[in-house]
Amino acid sequence: MAPPDEAARADARAHLTRLPLASHALGRLEDVAAWLAACQARSPARPPSAPRVVLFAAEHGVAAAGVSAFDATETAARLEAVREGTAPTNSLATVAGADVRVVEVGDGPSGRIDREDALSADGLTAALGAGRAAADSAVDEGADLLVPGELAVGISTPTAVLAAAMTAREPVAVVGRGSGIDDTAWMRKAAAVRDGLRRTRPVGRDPEALLRVAGGADLAALVGFLAQAARRRTPVLLDGAAVCVAALLADAWAPGARAWWLAATRDTEPAQALALEVLGLDPLLLLDLRAGAATGALAAVPLVTMAARVAAGS
């Protein structure tokens, strides 16, 4: 995986030292400006002019295990709200100046991961390909900052399994409250994660095998999207536990991809904190969000624009 342009990063940092300010007076904004310059291979960086949100929609069979506060039909309702422009994602995208696209992946619900594989080999290949195609389409259409997200009910359960498998943690260390579940649902979720994690042991930390056994079509598509965005040298803002855990797998699948990503926010899920720790990414914002659907990353898009503008003196 080709890295961002370190000469541009160094030049951006040198330019910032010439501003009439104390050293590192702009804090993290300076880091963001240098990262963006490296991704664009130019200094100073251009403010993003065409951010693109890409939401992946799929159904998770494990939702039938009672691991979410919502019924599985809620996924379709969320999808419809985004398409009608009434979802929180749409509101935040308007402020951030981003357009929103939805990609439906998978053919019906994924397998119930506490009992069976999430995807067939063909299903995995198709989902990874859908993610790569979505990244190519966005970049080819002029997107210069990518914001991936997901819409599915129950996705925090496979997310927790994948995080535990990749970091060698016990289920209790990765199981969060997700959609706001009560103690009884949390115990069901912990049991599902335990059983799903047990099923991953034969495949170790192989990212493709883990996605097939315990992921889902949307998580696989996110992995394909994140890896392809890095191949296309396009910066990405990470949002939420599912996206960050997908990033953990994507960096294992395409080593070095993490250099093209910036963590936007930290949510309330322990799986996200673990993924970001391994990736070495420090979130820009601490908003205790758990909405997913790219909401946290969209909140950070104006900060990226501000960083570029102040670094350029415009």
C-alpha positions in Angstrom: 0.0 0.0 0.0 1.6 3.3 -1.1 1.9 5.7 1.8 0.8 9.3 1.8 3.4 11.9 0.7 5.7 12.6 3.6 7.5 15.5 1.9 4.1 17.3 1.7 3.4 16.5 5.3 6.8 17.9 6.3 6.3 21.0 4.2 2.9 21.6 5.7 4.3 21.4 9.2 7.1 23.8 8.2 4.5 26.2 6.8 2.6 26.1 10.1 5.7 27.2 12.0 5.7 30.4 10.0 2.3 31.4 11.1 2.3 34.2 13.7 1.4 31.8 16.5 3.2 30.0 19.4 4.5 26.6 18.5 1.7 24.1 18.0 -0.8 26.7 19.1 -3.5 25.2 16.9 -3.1 21.7 18.5 -4.8 18.9 16.6 -5.8 21.1 13.8 -2.1 21.3 12.8 -1.9 17.5 12.8 -5.1 17.3 10.6 -3.7 19.9 8.1 -0.4 18.0 7.8 -2.2 14.6 7.4 -4.5 16.1 4.7 -1.5 17.6 2.9 0.2 14.2 2.9 -2.9 12.5 1.5 -3.3 15.1 -1.3 0.5 15.2 -1.9 0.4 19.0 -1.9 1.1 21.7 0.7 -0.8 23.6 1.9 -3.7 21.2 1.6 -6.9 22.1 -0.2 -10.0 22.2 1.9 -12.2 19.2 0.9 -14.7 20.4 -1.7 -16.6 17.1 -2.3 -17.0 15.0 0.8 -18.9 11.8 0.1 -20.8 9.7 2.6 -21.3 6.0 1.7 -23.6 4.0 3.9 -23.6 0.2 3.5 -26.9 -1.5 4.3 -27.4 -5.2 5.1 -29.2 -7.5 7.4 -27.7 -9.6 10.2 -29.2 -12.9 11.1 -27.9 -12.6 14.7 -30.5 -9.9 15.3 -32.9 -12.8 15.8 -31.1 -13.7 19.0 -32.5 -10.6 20.7 -29.2 -8.7 20.9 -30.6 -5.3 19.9 -33.1 -2.9 21.3 -34.7 -2.8 17.8 -36.4 -5.3 15.7 -34.6 -6.5 12.5 -37.1 -4.6 10.4 -35.6 -1.3 11.7 -32.8 -1.6 9.2 -35.3 -1.1 6.3 -36.8 1.9 8.1 -33.3 3.5 8.6 -32.6 2.9 4.9 -35.8 4.6 3.9 -35.2 7.6 6.1 -31.8 8.2 4.5 -33.3 7.9 1.0 -36.0 10.3 2.0 -33.5 12.7 3.4 -35.0 12.7 6.9 -32.3 10.8 8.8 -29.8 12.5 11.1 -27.1 11.6 8.6 -28.8 13.8 6.0 -29.0 16.7 8.4 -25.4 16.5 9.3 -24.3 16.0 5.7 -26.1 19.2 4.7 -24.0 21.1 7.2 -20.8 19.4 6.2 -21.5 19.9 2.5 -21.4 16.2 1.8 -23.5 14.1 -0.5 -24.9 10.8 0.7 -25.1 7.4 -1.1 -26.4 4.1 0.1 -25.1 0.7 -1.1 -27.3 -2.3 -0.3 -25.2 -5.5 0.0 -25.9 -9.1 0.7 -28.8 -11.4 -0.5 -31.0 -11.6 2.6 -29.8 -11.7 6.2 -26.3 -13.0 7.0 -26.0 -16.3 8.8 -26.6 -16.2 12.6 -23.0 -16.1 13.6 -23.4 -17.8 17.0 -24.6 -20.9 15.1 -23.4 -20.7 11.5 -21.1 -18.8 9.1 -22.1 -15.2 8.3 -21.4 -15.5 4.6 -20.6 -18.0 1.9 -17.3 -17.7 0.0 -19.2 -16.2 -3.0 -21.1 -13.8 -0.7 -17.8 -12.6 0.8 -16.3 -12.0 -2.6 -19.3 -10.1 -3.7 -19.4 -7.9 -0.6 -15.7 -7.1 -0.8 -16.1 -6.2 -4.4 -19.1 -4.0 -3.7 -17.1 -2.0 -1.2 -14.2 -1.6 -3.7 -16.6 -0.6 -6.4 -18.2 2.0 -4.1 -14.9 3.6 -3.4 -13.9 3.6 -7.0 -17.2 5.2 -8.0 -16.9 7.9 -5.3 -13.3 8.8 -6.3 -14.0 8.7 -10.0 -16.9 11.1 -9.4 -14.6 13.6 -7.7 -15.0 12.8 -4.0 -12.0 14.1 -2.1 -12.9 13.0 1.4 -14.7 9.7 2.1 -17.0 9.1 5.1 -18.2 5.4 5.3 -20.9 4.2 7.6 -23.5 1.4 8.2 -27.2 1.2 8.9 -27.9 -2.3 10.2 -29.7 -3.5 13.3 -27.5 -6.0 15.2 -24.2 -5.0 13.6 -22.5 -4.4 17.0 -22.6 -8.1 17.8 -20.4 -9.3 14.8 -18.4 -6.1 15.3 -17.6 -7.2 18.9 -16.7 -10.8 17.7 -14.3 -9.4 15.1 -12.7 -7.0 17.5 -12.2 -9.8 20.1 -10.8 -12.2 17.4 -8.4 -9.5 16.1 -7.2 -8.4 19.6 -7.3 -11.7 21.5 -9.8 -10.3 24.1 -12.5 -12.0 26.0 -16.2 -11.3 25.1 -16.8 -9.2 28.2 -14.1 -6.8 27.1 -15.8 -6.0 23.8 -19.6 -6.3 24.4 -21.2 -2.9 24.7 -24.7 -1.6 25.0 -25.1 -1.0 21.3 -28.5 0.3 20.7 -29.1 0.9 24.4 -30.0 -2.7 25.4 -30.9 -3.6 29.0 -29.1 -6.1 31.2 -31.0 -9.1 29.9 -30.3 -8.3 26.3 -26.7 -7.6 27.1 -26.4 -11.1 28.5 -27.9 -12.5 25.3 -25.5 -10.4 23.3 -22.5 -11.6 25.4 -23.5 -15.2 24.9 -23.8 -14.7 21.1 -20.4 -13.0 21.0 -18.9 -15.8 23.1 -20.3 -18.5 20.7 -19.4 -16.5 17.6 -15.8 -16.0 18.9 -15.5 -19.7 19.6 -16.4 -20.4 16.0 -13.6 -18.0 14.8 -10.8 -19.9 16.5 -9.9 -22.2 13.6 -9.3 -19.2 11.3 -7.1 -17.1 13.6 -6.8 -13.5 12.5 -7.2 -14.0 8.8 -9.4 -11.0 7.8 -11.2 -12.7 4.9 -11.9 -15.8 6.9 -13.1 -13.8 9.9 -15.5 -11.9 7.8 -16.9 -15.0 6.3 -17.3 -16.8 9.6 -18.4 -14.0 11.9 -18.9 -10.7 9.9 -21.6 -9.8 7.5 -22.0 -8.3 4.0 -21.9 -4.7 5.2 -18.8 -5.3 7.3 -17.0 -7.0 4.4 -18.1 -4.1 2.1 -16.6 -1.7 4.5 -13.3 -3.6 4.5 -13.2 -3.5 0.7 -14.2 0.2 0.7 -11.5 1.2 3.2 -8.7 -0.7 1.5 -9.7 0.6 -2.0 -9.9 4.2 -0.7 -6.3 3.8 0.4 -5.3 2.3 -2.9 -6.9 5.4 -4.6 -5.0 7.7 -2.3 -8.1 9.3 -0.9 -8.5 10.3 2.8 -11.1 8.7 4.9 -12.8 9.8 8.2 -13.7 6.8 10.4 -16.9 6.7 12.4 -18.3 4.3 14.9 -17.4 0.8 16.2 -18.4 -1.1 13.0 -16.3 1.1 10.7 -13.3 1.2 13.0 -13.3 -2.6 13.5 -13.7 -3.0 9.7 -10.7 -0.7 9.4 -8.7 -3.0 11.7 -9.4 -5.9 9.3 -8.8 -3.7 6.3 -5.3 -2.7 7.5 -4.5 -6.4 8.1 -5.9 -7.2 4.6 -4.1 -4.2 2.9 -1.1 -3.4 5.2 -0.4 0.4 5.5 -4.0 1.4 4.6 -4.4 3.0 8.1 -2.1 5.9 7.0 -5.0 7.2 4.8 -7.5 7.3 7.7 -8.4 9.8 10.5 -10.5 8.8 13.5 -13.3 11.3 13.8 -15.0 10.4 17.1 -15.0 7.9 19.9 -18.3 6.3 20.6 -19.5 4.3 23.6 -18.6 0.8 22.3 -15.5 -0.9 23.8 -14.8 -2.6 20.4 -14.2 0.8 18.8 -11.7 1.8 21.5 -9.8 -1.4 21.0 -9.7 -1.1 17.3 -8.4 2.5 17.4 -5.8 1.6 20.0 -4.4 -1.1 17.7 -4.5 1.2 14.7 -2.8 3.9 16.7 -5.5 6.5 15.8 -6.6 9.1 18.2 -10.2 10.5 17.7 -10.7 14.2 17.0 -13.9 14.4 19.0 -15.3 12.8 22.1 -19.1 13.1 21.8 -20.3 9.8 23.2 -22.2 9.2 20.0 -23.6 5.7 19.2 -25.9 6.6 16.3 -23.5 5.2 13.6 -24.5 5.9 10.0 -21.5 8.3 9.7 -22.9 10.8 12.1 -19.8 11.2 14.1 -17.5 11.5 11.1 -19.8 14.1 9.6 -19.4 16.2 12.8 -15.7 16.2 12.1 -15.8 17.2 8.5 -16.0 21.0 9.3 -12.9 20.5 11.5 -11.0 19.1 8.6 -12.0 22.0 6.4 -11.0 24.5 9.2 -7.6 22.8 9.5 -6.9 23.2 5.8 -8.1 26.7 5.6 -6.1 28.0 8.6 -3.0 26.2 7.4 -3.4 27.9 4.0 -4.2 31.3 5.5 -7.5 31.4 3.7 
